[in-house]
C-alpha cells in the first residue's frame, strides 16, 4: 500500500506539471522534449519555436517569439504553464556574425521569462549557460566553479550577464531559476546550431558520408564536451532536484570528458579504418583558444548528485551506431 501511495503521488506530481520548452527544435530541445514527454506525458509538454517545425506533428506546439513578451504571456496562460525551459539563443559562431541580434535574443528573451516568474505566473525556470562565459585569463585545466571569467565573445558576454540576472532574480524576488554551464554538446538526433564545438558533430556525419573531414580547429585544440544523453539527463535532474539542494543560482559547471580533434578522429578510425581528417583553421580557433580544456563539476556532484555516464569511447560507438541506423549507412 505504501508503494502504491508513493507512485500515485509521483504520478499526480508529474501530470500536474505543464512545461513549455522555448527553442525546442534545436540540438538540445529536440531530445529534451522527447525525454520530458516520456516523464510527464505528451500533452503536458508544449514545444515551441519561432516557426512551425516537425515537432508540431508530435504533440502540443506553439509558434513563439520569446522577445514578444505579451505573446509569450498569452501562451503561458492559455496552457497554464508552470515550468519554462528557455533554450532559444544564438550560439557562439553565429552570434559573432550578428552581435546585436544575439544580445537582444540571449538577454531580453531571458528577462521576459524571468519577469513571468517574478510575477508568480510560472513557478520554475531552466536557462542554459555555457563554458563560453570563461575567457583567455580563466584557468584552462579543471576550471573551477568560481574563477576569472572575462569572456571574449558576444555569446559568452550574454551568458555571463544572464548568469548575473538569474542570481539577481533569485536573491531579489525568490525566482526559482536553475542553470548549467554546458560544455560542447554532441548528439545524433538533430543538426548542430552554429557553435564552435560543432566540429565534433560534423565529423561523424562527414566520416560516414565521405570518409573524410576538414576540421576548422587545430588537431590539438582540447575542449570539454558532453554526449547529449548526459546533457539531457543533467538538465532534467537539476530541475527535479529539491530547491534546497540548488546552492548555486548563477549556473553550475557541468563536465563530461575532454578531447582534441586528433583524439576523436583516432576513435572514429576504430570504426571507419579509412577515415581521414585534415585541418584548416578559421575564426573559430580563436574562440576555442579562449575556452577551458577541462571543467571541475564537483559542485554539481556535491549538491545534487551529477555524474555523467559516457566517455569518449562510449560516445563514439553510440554516435556511429545511431547515425548508421538513421542514414542507413553500412561500413
N, C-alpha and C positions, 0 to 999 in steps of 0.2 A: 504493500500500500504506500509506503514512504517513497519508494522509487517512482511509482505511478504518479504520485502527487508532485514530485520534483519535475518529472518530464512534462506534466500538464502545465505547470507554472512556466517552465522553459519555453514550451510551445506558445503560451499566451504572450510571453515577453517578446518572442521573436515576431509573431504575427501582428503585434501592436505597433511595431516599428514601420514607419513609412520613410523610405530612403530615396533621396534624389542624388543622382550622380551627374555632375555637370562636366562636360567634356568627355563623355562616356565612350566616344568612338576612337579614342587614341590608344596608344600602346598599352598603357596601364588599364584604362577604363574598360577596354574590350574584355579583358579577363576578370577584372574586378566585378563587373556587373554580373557575369555568369556565376561567380562564386557567391556573391551576395544573394542572388536569386535562389541558389541551392539551399542557402541557410534560412532566408526569411520568406521565401515564396516569390514567384514571378510577379504577382500583382502588387507586391509591397516594395518593389524596387523600380523606380522610374529612371530610365536612361534619358539623357538629353545632350544635344549638341547644337551648333549654330545652323545646321542644316539636317534634313532628313537623311538617315543612313540605313544600312541593312538591319541595324538593331531595332528599327521601328516594326519589323516583322516578327520580332521575338518576344515582345512584351510591351508594357507601357512606355511610351516615348513622347518627349516634348521637344520642340524647337525652342531653344533658349539662347539669348544673348545676355551673358552674365553682366554686361555693362548697362543693361536696361533694368534698373532697379525696380521699377513699377511692374514690368512684365514678369520679372523673377518672383516678386511678391505674390502676384496673382496666381502663378502656377503652384507655388508653395502652399498657398491657402486652398486652392482647388483640390489638391491631392492630400491635404492635411499632413504635409511632410514634417517630420521632426528630426531627421538627420540629413546633413548635406555633405557629400564628398565633392570638393571643388578641385577638379583636375584640369580645367581649362587654362592654358598658358601657351606662350610662345617659348620654345626651348632655346638652348644656348646659341647654336649656329644661326638659326633663323632670326633670333632676336637681334643679333649684331647687324643684320641687314635692315631691320625695321625697328630701331630702338624706341621711338616714341610710341608706336603701337604696342610694343612689348611691355613698356612701362605701364601704359594705360590698362591693358588687359590683365597683366600679372598683379597690378596693385589695386586698381579700382574694383576689379572683379572680387577680390578678397574682401575689400572694405564693404561692398554691398552685402556679402554673405554674413560677415561679422555683425553688421547692423541688424540683420534678421534675428540673430541670437541675442544681441543686446536688448532688443525689444521683446524678447521671450516668445517670438513666433516659431523658432526652432530651438531644439534642445542641445544639439551636438554638431560639431563641425570637424571634418578632416580636411587638411590642406597640406599638400606635399611641399617640402623644401628640397634642397639638393646640395651635393658636395660643391656646387658652383659658388656657394657662399664663402668658400675658402679662397685665398689668393696666394700670390707668389711668396709672401712672407709667412705663410702658415707652415708649421712643421709638416714635412712630407710623409714621414713614416709614422704609422699608428696615430694619426691625427686625433688629438683629444677632443672631448665634448666641448670644453671651454678653452678657446685659444684665439690667437690673432686671426682675423678674417680678411678684411681688405680685398673683396672681390674685384676683379678687373674686367668683368663682362656685364652687359646690361641685364642679362638673365640673373647672374649672381647678385648684382646690386638689388634687383627687385626681390629676390628670395631673402636676402638678408633683411631688407626693410620689412618684408612680410613676416618674418620671424618676430621682429620687434613689435609689429602690430598685434600679432597673435598673443604675445605675452602681455602686452598692454591691455587688450580687451579682457583677458583672463583676470589680471590683477585689479583693473578698474571696475569692470562690470560683471565679473564672475562668469564670463562666457566659457563654456566647456569646448575648447578648441584643442585639437591634437595634431601632431605633425611629425613627419620623419624626413631626415635628410637622405634622399635616395642617392646611391651611387649610380653608375651606368647600369641600365636595365636591358636584359636580353630575353626576348621571347619570340615564339614562332607563330602566334595566332594573328598578329597584325603587323603592319609596316611600321618602321621607326618614324619618329616625328620631327627630326631635324636637330638632333643633339650631337655633341662632339663624340660621344661614346657609341654612336650608331654603327661605326665600322664593325663592331662585334656582333651585329645582327646581319648586316650586308654580307659579311664574309661567308656566312653559311649559305645564303641564297646563291651567291655567285659561285661558291665552291661546288654546290650541287648542280648548278646550271651549266657552268663552263669549265670548272676545274681550275680557275684562276681568279685572283682578286688583286686589285691595285688599291693599296691602303693609303689613306690621306694622313696617317700618323707615322712616326718613325718606328722601326722594328722594336725598339727598347722602351717605348712610351708606356710605362706601367701605370694602370689606373684601377681604382676599386670598382668592382662590378657585382651584379647580383642577378640570378636567374629569376624570371618573372613569377613562378610559383612561390618562391620565397618572399618576393616583394609584396605579393597579394596577401600571403599569409600574415606578414608583419603588419600590413595596413589594417586588416580586419582584426587582428589581435589587439592592436593598440586601441582600436575603437570599442572593443568588447571588454577591455580591462576596467576594473572599478576605478572611479575618479581619483580616489586617494592614492592609487598606485602610480598615477601620472605626475611625476615630480617636476618634469621639465615642460614648460608651456610655450617655449620658443619652438624648438624642434630637436628630436633625438638623432644623434649619429646612428646610422644603420650600415652594417657591413655584411658582405658575403665572402668574396675572395678577390684577389688582385692578380692581374696578368698583363703581359705585353702582347702586341700583335704577333710577334715572333713565337711566343709561347702558345697562343691559341691556334696559330697555324700548325704548330707541331702536333697538337691534339687532333686537329681535323685530319691531318695526314694519316693518322692511325686508322681512320675510317675511309678516307679517299687518298690512297697512296700516291696518286699522280698530281695531287693538288699543289699549285704553285702560288706564291704570294710575291708581289713587287711593292715598292714604296715610292710614293710621290707626295711629299708633304704639302699641305696648303695652310690656310689661315687657322684652321682648327688645331694645328700643332701648338700654336702659341697659347690657345685656351687650355689645352691638355697640360702644358708645361706649368700652368699656374695652379693646377689642382693636386690634391694629395695622391700618394701612391697606395696607401692603406689607411684604414679607419679603425679607431677604437670605439667599439659599440658596447662597452661594458656597462654603461649606464642603462641602456635598454634591457640588457640581460638582468641586471640587478633589480630594476624597478618593475618590469612586467614580463620577464622571462623570455626575451627574444633569443632565438637560436636558429641559424639557417640550416637547411638540410643538404643543399647542393654545393659541391666543389666544382672546379674547372672540368675535371674528367667526367663527372656525372652529368653536368650541364651539357657538355659537348655531345655526349652519347644521346641524351634525350632530345636535344635540338635536331640532330640529324635524323633520328628515328621518326620524329613527328613531321619534319619537313618532307621527308621521303613519302610519307603517307599522304600529306596534304597536296604535294605536287606530283604524286605518282611517279617518282623518280627511283630507278634502280641503279645501284653501283656495285 
